[in-house]
Amino acid sequence: MLQLQFIRENKEAVLQGLQKKNFKELNLVDEIIALDEQKRKTQTEAERNKSELNVMAKEIGNLMKRGLPAEAEAMKQKSSASRDAQKAMEDKLEELEKSLYESLVKLPNMPHPSVPFGKTPEENENIYQEGEIPALFEGALPHWEITSKYDIIDFEMGNKVTGAGFPFYKGKGARLQRALINFFLDEALKAGYNEVQPPIVINKESGFGTGQLPDKEGQMYYIGIDDLYLIPTAEVPITNMYRDVILKEEQMPTKNVGYTPCFRREAGSYGAHVRGLNRLHQFDKVEIVQIAKPEDSYATLDTMVEHVKGLLQKLGLPFRILRLCGGDMSFNSALTFDFEVYSAAQQKWLEVSSVSNFEAFQTNRLKCRYKNAEGKNVLAHSLNGSALALPRIVAALLENYQTPEGVILPKVLQSYCGFELIN
């Protein structure tokens, strides 16, 4: 959530940022400023009236002590009218605060100055690319045929038991999943992250704190009887560890990593681009999350980008890094870098990670602060990244490493899996 003072003092910059993000309800900015002015005016009037009420209360006491009951009664009548006015002002103030809050949470985060203009993924900026596109042998298969050939992922069984987008991983497919999770976690631990195993269901307060609610309510699975949501990413519970927390400066940055299954409704998704592992309703992901000081957060973002880059280098997958344009960014993000790997059999790039700096947008909602050297409580910055999401990594590994004899795993995974070849 944007800070009110920032909106008030930087109206034109806010409008420009919202336009870069292709936000349509620009009138909200004027509404917020007007509501804030009304609120401050009402608050001033209420404080003045309360002060006058205190003076009248003392005067009534003095009049009674002096034996002037008639004058005291007249003052009580005047005081009663002021108390009614005070109640009306406090009710109005409560209503204004509610309206102001409801308007504020509708505004997305401001994009970083480096974010390019654009509305579609095609307008994202390719800032880095590494690795050779593999030349596959004649008769090479897409991953959904490889998984069927070697009986390692069963999409039909998942469809039978649950529905489309909930596959069964079997045999070496299940072991590959577990190997990737352990590899990603171990690499994060080497980089100084603290491993946590968070809940995979959250309450509304947590969903609001990281910006999934009310913006993405329709994208999450809802457990109505308990008023809970299945998590779309481990970012949500891990970041919410710091809701209503004041950190010490020496604790900064906090570095946490967690593996969880993730659940996304992905309503309306269909077609060849979502076939097989390309888009699922349930998938595994390892997430890195940091809470940093504002002056350090972009250097922290760079280290997180380098961490994800290192994972893909060790897996030997060709990849590229995109700086997302304003129209392709999330509601919460100030700057996002997407990682895509090349899927040789499908001959296209697949997104496998987003690494983002949210600046103070989430922490303002979360009331996550730290006490700086001057002893002041300051909003921290929050960052997160996929390190990594498994489905499309598995798809690219199966397709890019396939041979006529089977799929040869990259060396870094062989000790984790306990085998070298899927056949």
C-alpha positions as CSV (number, residue, x, y, z in Angstrom):
1,M,0.0,0.0,0.0
2,L,1.4,3.4,-0.9
3,Q,2.0,5.8,1.9
4,L,-0.5,8.6,2.1
5,Q,2.1,11.3,2.7
6,F,4.0,10.2,-0.5
7,I,0.8,10.5,-2.5
8,R,0.0,13.9,-1.1
9,E,3.5,15.3,-1.7
10,N,4.1,13.6,-5.1
11,K,0.8,13.6,-6.9
12,E,2.2,14.1,-10.4
13,A,4.8,11.4,-9.9
14,V,2.2,9.0,-8.6
15,L,0.0,9.6,-11.6
16,Q,2.9,9.0,-14.0
17,G,3.7,5.8,-12.2
18,L,0.1,4.6,-12.4
19,Q,0.0,5.4,-16.1
20,K,3.2,3.3,-16.6
21,K,1.5,0.4,-14.9
22,N,-1.6,1.0,-17.2
23,F,-3.8,1.6,-14.1
24,K,-7.1,3.1,-15.3
25,E,-8.7,4.6,-12.2
26,L,-6.4,7.7,-12.0
27,N,-9.3,9.6,-10.5
28,L,-8.6,7.6,-7.3
29,V,-5.6,9.8,-6.6
30,D,-7.7,13.0,-6.4
31,E,-10.3,11.2,-4.4
32,I,-7.7,10.0,-1.9
33,I,-6.2,13.5,-1.5
34,A,-9.7,15.0,-1.1
35,L,-10.7,12.4,1.5
36,D,-7.4,13.0,3.4
37,E,-8.1,16.8,3.5
38,Q,-11.6,16.1,4.8
39,K,-10.2,13.7,7.4
40,R,-7.6,16.2,8.6
41,K,-10.1,19.0,8.7
42,T,-12.6,16.9,10.7
43,Q,-9.8,15.7,13.0
44,T,-8.7,19.3,13.7
45,E,-12.3,20.3,14.5
46,A,-12.8,17.2,16.7
47,E,-9.6,18.0,18.7
48,R,-10.6,21.6,19.1
49,N,-14.1,20.7,20.3
50,K,-12.7,18.1,22.7
51,S,-10.4,20.7,24.1
52,E,-13.4,23.0,24.6
53,L,-15.3,20.2,26.3
54,N,-12.5,19.7,28.8
55,V,-12.5,23.5,29.5
56,M,-16.3,23.4,30.0
57,A,-16.0,20.4,32.4
58,K,-13.6,22.3,34.6
59,E,-15.8,25.4,34.5
60,I,-18.8,23.4,35.5
61,G,-16.8,22.1,38.5
62,N,-15.7,25.6,39.4
63,L,-19.3,27.0,39.2
64,M,-20.6,24.2,41.5
65,K,-17.8,24.9,44.0
66,R,-18.7,28.6,44.0
67,G,-22.4,27.8,44.7
68,L,-23.7,28.8,41.3
69,P,-25.9,25.8,40.3
70,A,-28.0,27.8,37.7
71,E,-24.9,28.9,35.8
72,A,-23.4,25.3,36.1
73,E,-26.7,23.9,34.7
74,A,-26.5,26.3,31.7
75,M,-22.9,25.3,31.1
76,K,-24.0,21.6,31.2
77,Q,-26.6,22.2,28.5
78,K,-24.0,23.9,26.3
79,S,-21.6,21.0,27.1
80,S,-24.3,18.4,26.1
81,A,-24.7,20.0,22.7
82,S,-20.9,20.0,22.2
83,R,-20.8,16.3,23.2
84,D,-23.4,15.5,20.6
85,A,-21.3,17.4,18.0
86,Q,-18.2,15.5,19.1
87,K,-19.9,12.2,18.6
88,A,-21.0,13.2,15.1
89,M,-17.5,14.3,14.2
90,E,-16.0,11.1,15.5
91,D,-18.5,9.1,13.5
92,K,-17.7,11.1,10.4
93,L,-14.0,10.7,11.1
94,E,-14.4,6.9,11.3
95,E,-16.3,6.9,8.0
96,L,-13.7,9.0,6.3
97,E,-10.8,6.8,7.5
98,K,-12.7,3.7,6.2
99,S,-13.3,5.3,2.8
100,L,-9.7,6.5,2.6
101,Y,-8.3,3.1,3.5
102,E,-10.6,1.3,0.9
103,S,-9.4,3.7,-1.8
104,L,-5.7,3.4,-0.8
105,V,-5.6,-0.4,-1.1
106,K,-6.9,-0.1,-4.7
107,L,-3.7,1.7,-5.9
108,P,-0.9,-0.6,-7.2
109,N,2.8,0.0,-6.3
110,M,4.8,2.6,-8.0
111,P,7.2,1.2,-10.7
112,H,10.9,1.9,-10.3
113,P,12.3,4.5,-12.8
114,S,14.1,1.7,-14.7
115,V,10.8,-0.1,-15.6
116,P,10.1,0.3,-19.3
117,F,6.7,1.5,-20.6
118,G,4.6,-1.3,-22.2
119,K,1.4,-3.2,-21.9
120,T,2.2,-6.7,-22.9
121,P,4.9,-9.4,-22.3
122,E,6.2,-8.7,-25.8
123,E,7.3,-5.3,-24.5
124,N,9.4,-6.7,-21.7
125,E,13.2,-5.8,-22.0
126,N,15.6,-8.7,-22.5
127,I,18.6,-7.7,-20.4
128,Y,20.7,-10.9,-20.3
129,Q,20.9,-14.3,-22.1
130,E,23.1,-17.3,-21.6
131,G,23.5,-20.8,-22.8
132,E,23.3,-22.5,-26.2
133,I,19.9,-23.7,-27.5
134,P,20.3,-27.5,-27.8
135,A,19.9,-29.2,-31.2
136,L,17.7,-32.2,-30.7
137,F,17.8,-35.4,-32.6
138,E,15.2,-36.4,-35.1
139,G,12.1,-37.7,-33.3
140,A,12.7,-35.8,-30.1
141,L,9.5,-35.4,-28.0
142,P,7.8,-32.7,-26.0
143,H,7.9,-33.3,-22.3
144,W,4.2,-34.5,-22.0
145,E,5.1,-37.4,-24.4
146,I,8.4,-38.1,-22.6
147,T,6.6,-38.4,-19.2
148,S,4.1,-40.8,-20.7
149,K,6.9,-42.9,-22.5
150,Y,8.8,-43.4,-19.3
151,D,5.8,-43.4,-17.0
152,I,7.1,-40.7,-14.7
153,I,4.3,-38.1,-14.6
154,D,0.6,-39.2,-15.0
155,F,-1.7,-36.3,-16.1
156,E,-4.7,-38.6,-16.7
157,M,-4.5,-40.1,-13.3
158,G,-4.4,-36.6,-11.8
159,N,-7.4,-35.6,-13.9
160,K,-9.3,-38.7,-12.6
161,V,-8.5,-38.2,-8.9
162,T,-8.8,-34.4,-8.8
163,G,-9.0,-32.6,-12.1
164,A,-6.9,-31.1,-14.9
165,G,-3.7,-29.4,-13.6
166,F,-3.1,-31.8,-10.7
167,P,-0.6,-34.4,-12.0
168,F,0.8,-37.5,-10.3
169,Y,4.6,-37.8,-10.2
170,K,5.7,-41.4,-10.2
171,G,8.9,-43.3,-9.8
172,K,11.9,-41.4,-11.2
173,G,9.6,-38.4,-11.8
174,A,8.8,-38.2,-8.1
175,R,12.5,-38.6,-7.2
176,L,13.4,-35.9,-9.7
177,Q,11.0,-33.5,-8.0
178,R,12.4,-34.3,-4.6
179,A,16.0,-33.9,-5.9
180,L,15.3,-30.5,-7.4
181,I,13.6,-29.3,-4.1
182,N,16.6,-30.5,-2.1
183,F,19.1,-29.0,-4.5
184,F,17.4,-25.6,-4.5
185,L,17.1,-25.6,-0.7
186,D,20.8,-26.6,-0.3
187,E,21.9,-23.8,-2.6
188,A,19.9,-21.3,-0.7
189,L,21.3,-22.5,2.6
190,K,24.9,-22.1,1.2
191,A,23.9,-18.5,0.3
192,G,22.9,-17.7,3.9
193,Y,19.2,-18.2,3.9
194,N,17.3,-19.7,6.8
195,E,15.1,-22.6,5.9
196,V,11.4,-22.4,7.1
197,Q,8.5,-24.8,6.4
198,P,5.5,-22.5,6.5
199,P,1.8,-23.4,6.5
200,I,0.2,-23.8,3.1
201,V,-3.1,-22.2,4.1
202,I,-3.4,-18.5,5.2
203,N,-6.0,-16.2,6.7
204,K,-7.4,-13.0,5.1
205,E,-5.0,-10.8,7.1
206,S,-2.0,-12.6,5.6
207,G,-3.5,-12.4,2.1
208,F,-4.0,-8.7,2.5
209,G,-0.6,-8.2,4.0
210,T,1.3,-9.3,0.9
211,G,-1.3,-7.9,-1.6
212,Q,-3.1,-11.0,-2.8
213,L,-6.3,-9.7,-1.3
214,P,-8.3,-8.0,-2.5
215,D,-6.5,-7.9,-5.9
216,K,-6.1,-11.6,-6.6
217,E,-9.0,-13.2,-4.6
218,G,-10.3,-15.0,-7.7
219,Q,-7.0,-16.6,-8.4
220,M,-6.7,-18.4,-5.0
221,Y,-8.5,-21.6,-3.8
222,Y,-10.8,-20.7,-0.9
223,I,-11.7,-22.9,2.0
224,G,-15.1,-21.5,2.9
225,I,-15.9,-23.3,6.0
226,D,-12.7,-22.1,7.7
227,D,-12.4,-18.8,5.9
228,L,-8.9,-19.7,4.7
229,Y,-7.0,-19.7,1.4
230,L,-4.5,-22.1,-0.1
231,I,-1.3,-20.3,-0.8
232,P,-0.3,-19.3,-4.3
233,T,3.3,-19.0,-3.3
234,A,5.5,-19.4,-0.1
235,E,6.1,-15.7,-0.3
236,V,2.8,-15.1,1.4
237,P,3.3,-17.0,4.7
238,I,7.0,-16.3,4.9
239,T,6.6,-12.6,4.4
240,N,3.8,-12.6,6.9
241,M,6.1,-13.9,9.6
242,Y,7.0,-10.2,9.9
243,R,3.5,-8.7,10.1
244,D,3.2,-6.3,13.0
245,V,6.9,-6.8,13.9
246,I,9.6,-4.3,14.6
247,L,13.0,-5.7,13.7
248,K,16.3,-4.6,15.1
249,E,18.7,-3.0,12.6
250,E,21.3,-5.8,13.3
251,Q,18.7,-8.4,12.1
252,M,18.6,-6.8,8.6
253,P,18.4,-8.2,6.1
254,T,16.4,-11.2,7.1
255,K,16.9,-14.1,4.6
256,N,14.4,-17.0,4.5
257,V,13.9,-19.8,2.1
258,G,11.0,-22.3,2.0
259,Y,9.6,-25.1,-0.1
260,T,5.9,-25.5,-0.4
261,P,3.3,-26.8,-2.8
262,C,1.5,-23.8,-4.5
263,F,-2.1,-23.6,-5.6
264,R,-3.4,-21.3,-8.3
265,R,-6.8,-21.5,-9.9
266,E,-5.6,-20.0,-13.2
267,A,-9.2,-19.5,-14.3
268,G,-9.7,-19.3,-18.0
269,S,-6.3,-21.0,-18.9
270,Y,-6.6,-23.3,-21.9
271,G,-4.8,-24.2,-25.2
272,A,-1.5,-25.7,-26.3
273,H,0.5,-23.1,-24.2
274,V,-0.8,-24.7,-21.0
275,R,-0.3,-28.3,-22.0
276,G,1.6,-30.8,-19.8
277,L,3.6,-29.0,-17.1
278,N,3.4,-25.6,-18.7
279,R,0.6,-24.5,-16.4
280,L,-0.7,-26.4,-13.3
281,H,-3.1,-25.7,-10.5
282,Q,-0.8,-27.4,-8.0
283,F,3.0,-27.2,-8.3
284,D,6.1,-27.3,-6.2
285,K,8.3,-24.2,-5.6
286,V,11.2,-23.1,-3.5
287,E,11.0,-19.4,-2.6
288,I,13.6,-16.9,-1.3
289,V,12.3,-14.0,0.7
290,Q,14.3,-11.0,2.2
291,I,13.4,-8.1,4.4
292,A,15.9,-5.3,3.9
293,K,16.7,-1.7,4.8
294,P,15.4,0.7,2.1
295,E,18.8,1.9,1.2
296,D,20.0,-1.7,0.6
297,S,17.0,-3.2,-1.1
298,Y,18.2,-2.8,-4.7
299,A,21.6,-4.2,-4.0
300,T,19.7,-7.1,-2.3
301,L,17.6,-7.5,-5.4
302,D,20.8,-7.9,-7.5
303,T,22.1,-10.6,-5.2
304,M,18.8,-12.5,-5.5
305,V,18.9,-12.2,-9.3
306,E,22.5,-13.6,-9.2
307,H,21.4,-16.5,-7.0
308,V,18.7,-17.6,-9.5
309,K,21.2,-17.1,-12.3
310,G,23.6,-19.5,-10.5
311,L,20.9,-22.2,-10.2
312,L,20.2,-22.2,-13.9
313,Q,23.9,-22.2,-14.8
314,K,24.4,-25.3,-12.6
315,L,21.5,-27.0,-14.3
316,G,23.0,-26.2,-17.7
317,L,19.7,-24.7,-19.1
318,P,19.8,-21.9,-21.6
319,F,18.0,-18.9,-20.0
320,R,17.3,-15.2,-20.4
321,I,16.4,-12.4,-17.9
322,L,13.6,-10.0,-18.7
323,R,13.0,-6.6,-17.0
324,L,9.2,-6.5,-17.0
325,C,7.4,-3.5,-18.5
326,G,4.9,-1.6,-16.4
327,G,1.8,-3.3,-17.9
328,D,3.2,-6.8,-17.2
329,M,4.2,-6.3,-13.6
330,S,2.3,-7.5,-10.6
331,F,0.1,-5.2,-8.4
332,N,2.7,-5.2,-5.6
333,S,6.0,-4.9,-7.5
334,A,8.2,-1.9,-8.0
335,L,10.7,-3.8,-10.1
336,T,10.6,-7.4,-11.4
337,F,13.0,-9.6,-13.3
338,D,11.6,-12.7,-14.9
339,F,13.8,-15.7,-15.8
340,E,12.9,-17.8,-18.7
341,V,14.4,-21.1,-19.9
342,Y,14.3,-22.4,-23.4
343,S,12.3,-25.5,-24.0
344,A,13.9,-27.1,-27.0
345,A,11.1,-29.5,-28.1
346,Q,8.5,-26.9,-27.8
347,Q,10.8,-24.3,-29.3
348,K,9.8,-21.5,-26.9
349,W,10.8,-19.7,-23.7
350,L,9.1,-20.8,-20.4
351,E,9.0,-18.5,-17.3
352,V,10.5,-20.3,-14.3
353,S,11.2,-17.4,-11.8
354,S,10.2,-13.9,-10.9
355,V,12.4,-11.9,-8.6
356,S,10.9,-8.7,-7.3
357,N,11.5,-5.7,-5.0
358,F,8.2,-4.5,-3.5
359,E,9.9,-1.6,-1.6
360,A,7.6,-0.5,1.2
361,F,4.4,-1.5,-0.5
362,Q,3.9,-4.8,1.3
363,T,5.6,-3.7,4.6
364,N,3.2,-0.7,4.9
365,R,0.3,-3.2,4.8
366,L,2.1,-5.6,7.1
367,K,3.3,-2.8,9.5
368,C,6.7,-4.4,9.2
369,R,9.3,-2.0,10.5
370,Y,12.8,-1.8,11.9
371,K,14.4,0.5,14.5
372,N,17.2,2.4,12.8
373,A,20.4,3.9,14.3
374,E,18.5,7.0,15.4
375,G,16.0,4.9,17.2
376,K,13.2,5.6,14.8
377,N,10.8,2.9,13.5
378,V,11.1,2.8,9.7
379,L,9.2,0.7,7.1
380,A,11.4,-2.0,5.8
381,H,11.5,-3.2,2.2
382,S,10.4,-6.7,1.1
383,L,11.7,-8.8,-1.7
384,N,11.1,-12.3,-3.0
385,G,12.0,-14.7,-5.8
386,S,11.3,-18.1,-7.1
387,A,14.4,-20.2,-6.7
388,L,12.9,-22.1,-8.4
389,A,9.5,-23.2,-9.6
390,L,9.7,-26.8,-10.6
391,P,7.2,-27.6,-13.4
392,R,8.8,-25.8,-16.3
393,I,12.3,-26.6,-15.0
394,V,11.3,-30.2,-15.2
395,A,9.8,-29.7,-18.7
396,A,13.0,-28.0,-19.9
397,L,15.3,-30.7,-18.4
398,L,13.3,-33.5,-19.9
399,E,13.2,-31.9,-23.4
400,N,16.7,-30.4,-23.5
401,Y,18.5,-33.5,-22.0
402,Q,16.7,-36.2,-24.0
403,T,18.6,-38.7,-26.1
404,P,17.4,-41.7,-28.0
405,E,18.4,-43.8,-25.0
406,G,16.6,-41.7,-22.4
407,V,17.0,-38.4,-20.5
408,I,20.5,-37.9,-19.1
409,L,20.3,-35.7,-16.0
410,P,22.7,-32.8,-15.4
411,K,25.6,-33.9,-13.2
412,V,24.5,-31.6,-10.3
413,L,21.3,-33.6,-9.9
414,Q,22.7,-37.1,-10.2
415,S,23.8,-37.5,-6.6
416,Y,20.5,-36.0,-5.4
417,C,18.4,-38.4,-7.6
418,G,20.6,-41.5,-7.1
419,F,20.4,-42.2,-10.9
420,E,21.8,-40.6,-14.1
421,L,19.3,-41.7,-16.7
422,I,15.5,-41.7,-17.0
423,N,14.5,-44.5,-19.3
